[in-house]
Amino acid sequence: MVKFGTSAAEVESASDEGVAVVGTRLRRLRQARGLTQRQVGEPRYTHAYVSTVEAGRRRPSREALEHFASKLGVDADELITGRPPGLETSLRMRLHDARVAISDGRFEETEHELEHIRRDARRHSLSGIEAKTEELHGLWLQRSGRPDQALERYQRAEELLRDEPPAARVDAVDGKATCFSALGDVRYAIFLLESLLDEIERSGLSDPDAIARIHASLVYWYIDAGLMTKAAESARELELLEPRIADPARIAQMHMNVARQYLAAGRIDDATASLQRAEDAYRALGLQTERGGAHLARGYVMLREGDVDGARRELETARATFERTGNTKDLARTMNELARLAKLQGDRHKARALLEHAIALLATSDDPELAYAHLALGRVLSELDRTQGEKHLRAAIEIYVRTEQTIALAVSYGALGDLLREGGDDAGAIEAYRTGILAVEPLL
């Protein structure tokens, strides 16, 4: 019988190609303790039997391995795998500490620790732990505005997990999807997540936490792509899954993204409640950047509900958090929302400065937030500098075309049409309106 902590695959490895390795490990541990083969084997096994095991000529039973381990004062799993007892648990605790540090913006002091964890995991064939170090590195690169480099890390993690059940790859694939979206390919991000969901369902191995992670991300990207029916379907799946989700980080992410669907459906109270639950979970986990995301989302909701003071408070809290933790992407999103607030209060010059800051933060990407900043700045400049306003509207259109965000594209063409019409270019305005209608027509 296999004890908890050692997989059947590991025991099989010890029984076939790993026989020689187990024998060598047995001999090394025995000699280190100054024991003879007879002392290790007695009273149940002869010294000859121990000799053949150490030489790799005999396949020891699990019962024999447990007997030898007790004589050597080690755990049987350590004898089989070479891993010190509690190693995996210790490494996972260190990973959690690293995640908290990254969320707090302390990556430089964490990078060295991640490398140590990676080496220990590789040395003891803990591919899942090694993959997590790559995912955390990718998370930092993604948040600091380097999606292309982050993508490489997530791909490495996925490769390390290629022989694991599909649910084990969910964080790596979700990270890849986020990177592809930031690089301008929302449709491919959706394809990756839908493909993994299909693979998990075909495997017959239900994993509520993994399935919830996928649907939570799909809600977000479906809304960005204008696929509102699919977003609502994923939100309903999450509502059904919630009682079965064990990981508090998964629950928090679910509430963050479902809140976006609630807002789109006009369910403001539900959106607010979900965001509060997300923040409570992130606070308990000690994840500062994620808490900043909850403040940003609450500010977003309040601003659209007309609570200007509440929105400013939440958005400034988010801004301070992202500046401190080095989260470039979400800082740009916050700048966009603060610019919306400034514009509502009639301060177009402040709105312009905030939007230019957001554009500078994301200038090298095709991130949808960059397109939004160009769109918003184009609208602000329509009354200050029409030529520059048109330039930014067209920049937004180019990004939305590349990222296939149909609804946002139509909105941008509408704004361009308004600007051209106000400038006396009726023919150009009509063409912009027509193109916008054609863009959104397949969704009608």
Beta strands, then each sheet from edge to edge (+ up, - down):
end
